[in-house]
Amino acid sequence: MKAAITATAKYTPPDKLTNFDLEKILDTNDEWIRTRTGIQERRILKDPDKATAYMCAEVSKQILEKRGISAEEIDLIIIGTVTPDTIFPAAGCLVQGMIGAKNAWAFDLSAACSGFLYSLVVGSQFIESGMHKKVLVLGADKMSAITDFTDRNTAVLFGDGAGGVLLEPAKDGYGVLDAKLYADGANGKDHLYMLAGGSLRPPSHETVDKKMHAIRQDGRVVFKSAVTEMANSAVEMMRRNNLSADDITYLIPHQANHRIIMATAERMNISMDKVGINIDRYGNTTAATIPLCLAELDESGKLKSGDNLIFVSFGAGYTWGGIYVKWQ
């Protein structure tokens, strides 16, 4: 028994941060940002009393409404995120309380931009084993909370948002059919990271003064690795499942950079009209990018039973991989 995605939903904050807004505070411009990243604007959750759990709760409520089920029917909530409201309790537990899913257990999974893919694979196992019937899998990040808006290398890239799916038992031949995930901590730790906030360097005046609670990235090194591994993962999913370019309905890639997305599509030999893209409107929302794209395709009526979908991502860790889904 495989796990099928039976509902999708998304949430993006109402406030926009455009490239023209960033021109006013950084040594950059709209043309430079667009040509190098594909980003025109991103959403920012400005309300100081709302964070990742709030966005996830909004997504969860939509999913419950779409499926016509109650929160009490949910067995498990998994949230892929690197920006939980607090180190503990987990955002998953906060969401469980917010939506009234009193029969569910919950936890967070930290895999940065690959957080949704990792969470989707984990959630699928509980359906496949027969242990659970309804699992909420969410990807969400409030990246504005860990972005240094004086750092032109990272400030232009990230936005806030959330997306998610409901997993239930699939019909034969449908659902999450294959996945291959990877990690490389030996190389990843030096090029994409946040220095402080954990047990090694807990918050202090020094860590705050030195802006050690913000994301740091060696853009060129990460770009090169992401181009290679996202494309490799996509082609691997095709090869393992005997899929040709014609068989692919949509590639739904992590939205880190438009050039990475184009390179992945080129390696798969598919046209860009088969690629889910929202980086222009949302920027890199980290674990939220793939479920946001999926929800937009679903809500626009572009997905039909039997469609072949490939999800690929690359993120801090390093973490990366691909998933093959036959839409039910």
Secondary structure, 3 states (H helix, E strand, C coil): CCEEEEEEEEECCCEEEEHHHHHCCCCCCHHHHHHHHCCCEEEECCCCCCCHHHHHHHHHHHHHHHHCCCHHHCCEEEEECCCCCCCCCCHHHHHHHHHCCCCCEEEEECCHHHHHHHHHHHHHHHHHCCCCCCEEEEEEEEHHHHCCCCCCCCCCCECEEEEEEEEEECCCCCEEEEEEEEECHHHHCCCEECCCCCCCCCCCHHHHHCCCCCCEECHHHHHHHHHHHHHHHHHHHHHHCCCCHHHCCEEEECCCCHHHHHHHHHHHCCCHHHECCCHHHHCECHHHHHHHHHHHHHHCCCCCCCCEEEEEEEECCCEEEEEEEECC
